[in-house]
Amino acid sequence: MVSAPAVVIAAPASGSGKTTLATGLIGALRRAGHQVAPFKVGPDYIDPGYHGLAAGRPGRNLDPVLVGEDRVVPLYRHGAQGCDIAIVEGVMGLFDGRIDENRSDAIAEGSTAQVAGLLGAPVVLVVDARGHSQSLAALLHGFATYDSSVRLGGVILNRVGSERHEQVLRAACDRVGLPVLGALPRMAELEVPSRHLGLIPAVEHGTAATAAVDAMTELVAAHVDLRAIVALAGGSVQGPAWDPQVELADAHHQSISFDTAPESAAEPSTARSDVVSGRDPLIAMAGGPAFTFGYAEHRELLAAAGARVAVFDPLSDELPSETAGLVLPGGFPEEHAGQLSANERLRTAVADGAARGLPIHAECAGLLYLTRSLDGHQMAGVIDADAEFGPRLTLGYRDAVALHDSALWRAGDRVRGHEFHRTRLSRTGAENAAWGWRTTSSMTEGAVIRQVHASYLHTHPAGNPVAIARFVSAARRFDR
């Protein structure tokens, strides 16, 4: 089956307007009658929320660092099924990616350029026009010729100051043979409120997020040549789409060591759904405004491994009945600490469940929820530590090693993850650390307590299918 052609939206640097352009383009193409598959390069959780609002389907990530280069095309094909075009928003500058002093390639791992090359898709460069004049030609020449494997298909000028300014910039683009596919005026009212980790998630921003997406859509529809974008779209992806059933079966057949594999892991031909027989364990997954960071493939893998998935809001809900496993993903709990603390019945249920051996997978926000307190507000108290908002952002990929056996990993397992937080813990307890890694020095982080695995490290489930299989198996044993 032929996959939908793609256009990759990139920029010379962060802050150029990629999210506005990509979101508006997704919305404008959808209004024009297209089925649009939205993607984001890298580990970002926030931009895909806006993409999803614009597309009417889940926004997904393509991150070679977290899932492996070989999974990028299958995940793309999986996410683009049923669509006639895909819009892929890049990360940072076109050639920016993981900083690795041992890698000599011109294209950094995890960069927009790498993903565009894997997809064989053309790149549209979004340029923040403020401060640019004739010298724009030199900048574009550099990006167009830096690496021949990247095909620059055109330019969108963003934040253009006047008609005269636009004329000068168009002339500069003509000098290097790059077509201008759109020119957007400066529109300050389109600025979406931001937070220390980027935009405020669409779930939290509510109706204002929908209004912002509508405004982006109107802006792009009025100032970008949609027909030219559709004509430019292309790609050279081949091979099967990612399939969570097959992924789990492959892990089993390749003798990847996990002694808790579910029976269904070796049966990729047997289709499962979120609603299955009562024998299947129920995994409760935190959602709502405080827990917005997650990947669509997580729920798909849980279901393929034989779980029922129930999403609940820790700000107001109780722990779902029959819960046999709990997933507490990332988000912004520090913005909702008072409400989280006020839901005492849930805090007590989580603490009791942890004490009884309930499998719990907690990442970042989930870790904070399991501490004694967050910015002075009482939390679940599973981890003997207090959390507080800190003075600096901790950000970057990590090559981590599991230090202890847990419901997800075995001691010695190697995992690639990503840190993305501005809180810190003050510990008084002596729990087993979850991860160890080395940056400028050796680091240990997180906690493993009974069947609880809690950490700041974000992992991508599609890159770690064995961990998902182990977690569901642990939940099945708890359920029994």
Secondary structure by P-SEA (a helix, b strand, c coil): cccbbbbbbbcccccccaaaaaaaaaaaaaaaccbbbbbbccccccaaaaaaaaaccbbbbbbcccccccaaaaaaaaaaccccbbbbbbcccccccccccccccccccccaaaaaaaacbbbbbbbcccccccaaaaaaaaaacccccccccbbbbcccccaaaaaaaaaaaaaacccccccccccccccccccccccccccccaaaaaaaaaaaaaaaaaccaaaaaaaacccccccccccaaaaaaaaaaacccccccccccccccccccccccccbbbbbbbbcccccccccaaaaaaaaabbbbbbbbcccccccccccbbbbbbccccccaaaaaaaaaaaaaaaaaaaaccbbbbcaaaaaaaccccccccccccccbbbbbccbbbbbccccccccccccccccbbbbbcccccccccccccccccccccccbbbbbbbbccccccccbbbbccccaaaaaaaaaaaaaaac
